[in-house]
């Protein structure tokens, strides 16, 4: 419900803008000689809508590249996780125990001195 409040406020502002700017303006489309008369509010709001759609299209095209990159990164993570699982399985396999390698101790991590 609270998400609708900004949208309702925006619609109210656009309605007041449209009602306040009803005078006609002449629009000409440049390389042609075509002209038309439209209310000022329609000209402004259509221009804003076209700019919004073009901006959204640019962001969408950029997002396609990022999505492809994210899918590749996820595939690499899955591949690395599979390799890690295989390496852990080999490390705990009984062949190491028969060779006496299971008793090999890992070095203790070196911790930085505590702050005083």
Wavefront OBJ file of the C-alpha trace (Angstrom):
o trace
v 0.000 0.000 0.000
v 2.751 2.419 0.920
v 4.491 1.778 -2.411
v 1.492 3.254 -4.228
v 1.713 6.617 -2.462
v 4.653 7.973 -4.543
v 2.943 6.794 -7.747
v -0.310 8.505 -6.765
v 1.550 11.716 -5.938
v 3.308 11.587 -9.330
v 0.002 11.014 -11.139
v -1.525 13.970 -9.289
v 1.397 16.216 -10.247
v 1.169 15.123 -13.907
v -2.603 15.731 -13.953
v -2.183 19.235 -12.521
v 0.592 19.901 -15.059
v -1.618 18.720 -17.936
v -4.566 20.825 -16.790
v -2.379 23.904 -16.309
v -0.769 23.760 -19.773
v -3.603 23.315 -22.247
v -2.508 25.944 -24.783
v -1.631 24.601 -28.220
v 1.899 24.595 -29.572
v 3.083 23.859 -33.082
v 5.510 20.992 -33.458
v 7.575 20.643 -36.595
v 9.439 17.485 -37.520
v 12.747 18.447 -39.031
v 13.743 17.096 -42.216
v 10.115 17.154 -43.341
v 7.715 20.064 -43.542
v 5.169 18.240 -41.383
v 3.797 20.332 -38.513
v 1.056 19.640 -36.035
v -0.740 21.467 -33.257
v -0.821 19.692 -29.884
v -1.424 20.846 -26.318
v 1.776 21.832 -24.527
v 1.275 19.232 -21.814
v 0.973 16.436 -24.383
v 4.158 17.559 -26.128
v 6.114 17.653 -22.860
v 4.717 14.402 -21.458
v 5.226 12.479 -24.719
v 8.787 13.779 -24.893
v 9.397 12.638 -21.340
v 7.884 9.212 -22.078
v 10.080 8.759 -25.162
v 13.176 9.745 -23.159
v 12.191 7.288 -20.402
v 11.746 4.428 -22.874
v 15.077 5.180 -24.582
v 16.856 5.326 -21.208
v 15.260 2.045 -20.145
v 16.363 0.435 -23.430
v 19.954 1.587 -22.879
v 19.971 0.182 -19.339
v 18.400 -3.068 -20.572
v 21.079 -3.521 -23.246
v 23.775 -2.859 -20.629
v 22.105 -5.366 -18.291
v 22.245 -8.063 -20.978
v 26.039 -7.908 -20.921
v 26.135 -7.981 -17.124
v 23.762 -10.941 -17.034
v 25.961 -12.875 -19.436
v 28.980 -12.053 -17.297
v 27.169 -13.164 -14.129
v 26.141 -16.472 -15.723
v 29.758 -17.129 -16.736
v 30.945 -16.331 -13.201
v 28.318 -18.662 -11.703
v 29.419 -21.453 -14.057
v 33.035 -20.903 -13.015
v 32.028 -21.059 -9.342
v 30.142 -24.325 -9.897
v 33.142 -25.752 -11.747
v 35.533 -24.702 -8.972
v 33.224 -26.094 -6.285
v 33.145 -29.427 -8.118
v 36.948 -29.433 -8.299
v 37.149 -28.616 -4.588
v 34.760 -31.440 -3.741
v 36.849 -33.855 -5.827
v 40.065 -32.685 -4.161
v 38.547 -33.076 -0.692
v 37.317 -36.547 -1.621
v 40.799 -37.534 -2.820
v 42.369 -36.126 0.340
v 40.169 -38.189 2.641
v 40.306 -41.320 0.500
v 41.703 -44.529 2.080
v 44.699 -44.563 -0.272
v 46.287 -41.724 1.694
v 45.713 -43.555 4.970
v 47.436 -46.669 3.610
v 50.469 -44.592 2.671
v 50.639 -42.989 6.088
v 49.748 -39.543 4.757
v 46.645 -39.135 6.884
v 48.820 -38.363 9.907
v 50.380 -35.343 8.243
v 49.546 -32.281 10.280
v 48.593 -29.073 8.623
v 50.540 -26.003 9.717
v 48.837 -23.780 12.245
v 47.695 -20.445 10.842
v 49.859 -17.491 11.756
v 47.775 -14.882 13.524
v 48.796 -11.251 13.752
v 49.710 -9.994 17.237
v 46.764 -8.565 19.163
v 46.329 -4.799 19.275
v 47.135 -3.270 22.645
l 1 2 3 4 5 6 7 8 9 10 11 12 13 14 15 16 17 18 19 20 21 22 23 24 25 26 27 28 29 30 31 32 33 34 35 36 37 38 39 40 41 42 43 44 45 46 47 48 49 50 51 52 53 54 55 56 57 58 59 60 61 62 63 64 65 66 67 68 69 70 71 72 73 74 75 76 77 78 79 80 81 82 83 84 85 86 87 88 89 90 91 92 93 94 95 96 97 98 99 100 101 102 103 104 105 106 107 108 109 110 111 112 113 114 115 116
